[in-house]
Amino acid sequence: MFSLFGGKDKSADLPVERGPLGVALGGAIEIDTLALQADAAGTSPGMELPEGGNFIVVAYGEARLDGETVLSRYYDEDDRLLQTLSASGKPGDAITDISLYSAWDSVVPADRAEWDRWAGPSGLIGQPTYDADGLIFQRYWGEGSGRAQLVEFVEDVDDGERVRQIHQTCMLYARPLGATQEMLLLNIERDIAERASREGGAVAFLLGYGLSPADVRRV
């Protein structure tokens, strides 16, 4: 892109700012977890609580959940994601919810019968409770005593080399952890472009914790 009077427009060389935090790929986010550590003091989390410090963004994902909510996800190299909810997903947009998730475990079902056990009409994912090796989580999304419909959306993920469209099928669970909550996200991903079959994927388990927008800032 060039300016009206010749010469290259220097703004074309600037990295693209992504999401409500306005962070470019390769940029850093400083995360303060002192409040989380205090709220969860004396408890037994499913995995070690996340430490504060710099979070280097290697990919950015975005999905519109409805007419009023955009989900924005910042990914790092340590299988963590910082997730925000806002009205437009634009830099500077007010953040209504922010949380930090880390990969905890995964299961690769062997066949369709195993997939049905997890995500079929009577599957484990979506039931009112989920027992994760003795840690009992209550369903966070959906009401009623029966199995809830799983949440589905398509996330566009940009790692600087290509943009992938990832179909997400998921359910969120939670359990009390001192003065906060430990969130368990059960998630099935499918790369739309690669037409990957569900049998070729895995069920991912991510543990997360809510943060305050004041705990997070662009460096």
HELIX and SHEET records of a PDB file:
HELIX    1   1 LYS A   10  ASP A   13  5                                   4    
HELIX    2   2 LEU A   34  ASP A   39  1                                   6    
HELIX    3   3 ARG A  112  ALA A  119  1                                   8    
HELIX    4   4 ARG A  198  GLY A  200  5                                   3    
HELIX    5   5 PRO A  213  ASP A  215  5                                   3    
SHEET    1   A 3 GLY A  53  ILE A  56  0                                        
SHEET    2   A 3 ALA A  28  ILE A  31 -1                                        
SHEET    3   A 3 VAL A 216  ARG A 218 -1                                        
SHEET    1   B10 THR A 129  ALA A 132  0                                        
SHEET    2   B10 LEU A 135  ARG A 139 -1                                        
SHEET    3   B10 VAL A 163  LEU A 177 -1                                        
SHEET    4   B10 VAL A 151  ASP A 158 -1                                        
SHEET    5   B10 ALA A  59  ASP A  66 -1                                        
SHEET    6   B10 THR A  69  TYR A  75 -1                                        
SHEET    7   B10 ARG A  80  SER A  86 -1                                        
SHEET    8   B10 ILE A  95  VAL A 107 -1                                        
SHEET    9   B10 VAL A 203  LEU A 211 -1                                        
SHEET   10   B10 THR A 180  ASP A 191 -1                                        
END                                                                             
